[in-house]
Amino acid sequence: MADTKYILRYLPLFYEELEEKVVYIAETLKNPQAANNLLDLVESAILERLPNAESFEPYRSLKDRRYSYYHIYIKNFVIYYVVVDDEGPKKIMEVRRLLYNRQNRDANI
């Protein structure tokens, strides 16, 4: 796994959820600095995970899934991604969701 090169891909839903949270923090909570900090933390956490995407324990879901979900905790949020292995020689780390930590995860991912 250490020699595996991963391609990074984001689902549109992830971008929608990220934007929703950043706008809420910046505009509703009136804290644009915290919104920018969240963006920086999310980006750095994903890029830090990319070289070793499968080296972590998969998320234990109640649902039967084609690909195992992995998660990254960032402050009060959780990033969910899967590793897709069906597009040629390289694997894809596909970032799918960004949820608030207290959301019902199994109902949302």
N, C-alpha and C positions, 0 to 999 in steps of 0.2 A: 504494500500500500504506500510506502514512503516514496517509491519511484513513480507513482501514478501522477499524471498531470491532469488537472481538472479544468474544464471550461466553465466559466461562470455565466449563469443565465438567470434572469429574474422574470417571474410571472407578472402580468399587468396588475393583478390583485395586490401583490406586495407593494407596488408603487402607489396604488390607491390608498392602501392602509397607512403607508408611511406618510404620504401627503396629508391625510386626514389628521394624523397625530401631530405632525409638525405645525400645521395650521392652527389646530386647537391650542397647542402650547403657546405659539407666537401671538395669536390674536385674542382668543378667549381668556387665556391666563395672562396675557400681556407680558410674555417673557420670551422675546425673540432670541436672546442669548441661550436659554435652555433648549429652545428648538434647534438652533444650530449645533449645540453640543450633542443633542440626540442624533442628528444626522451624522456627525463625525464619528460618534461611538458605533452606530450601526454599520457605517461603511468600514471602519477599521476592524470591527469584529468579524465581519464577513470575509474581508480580505485576509485576515489572520487565520481563519479557519480553512480557507481555500486549499492550501497545500496538503492538508491532512483531513479532508472532509469526512472520511469514514473511520477515523481513529477514535471516535467518541461513541459512547453508548447510545443506541437508537432510542427514540421516544417510544414508550409502551402505550400504544393506542388500543382502544376497545374495538376499533374497526379493523377488518382485514384489508390490507393495502398491498398494492403491487410493489411499491417501493417503501422502504423503511424511512420514517421521518426522523430527522435529527433536530436538535434545538440549541439555540444560543441565548443565554440570558443577558439582557442589557437593561440595567436599572429595573424599572417596573414593566418591562416588555420582554417578549419572547419571539425570536426569529425562528421560523421553521423552514427546513429545506430537505430535499431528497437528493440522492445520488442516482442519476440515470445512466445506465450502462448499455444502451442499445443503439448508439449512434457512432459506430466506428471504433477506432482504437482508443480514443480518449473518453473519459467519463465526464459527465456534466453535473456540476453542483447547481441545482435548480432551487433558487430561493423563492418560496411560495407565499408565506404569510408573515405578518407582524401583528401580534396580538398583545393586548394589555394582559399583564400577568394574572389578573383575577377573572378573566373571561373563561367561560366554559370551553376548554380546549377541544375536547372530543366532539363537541357539537359544531365546532368551527373549522377544524382541519380534517 
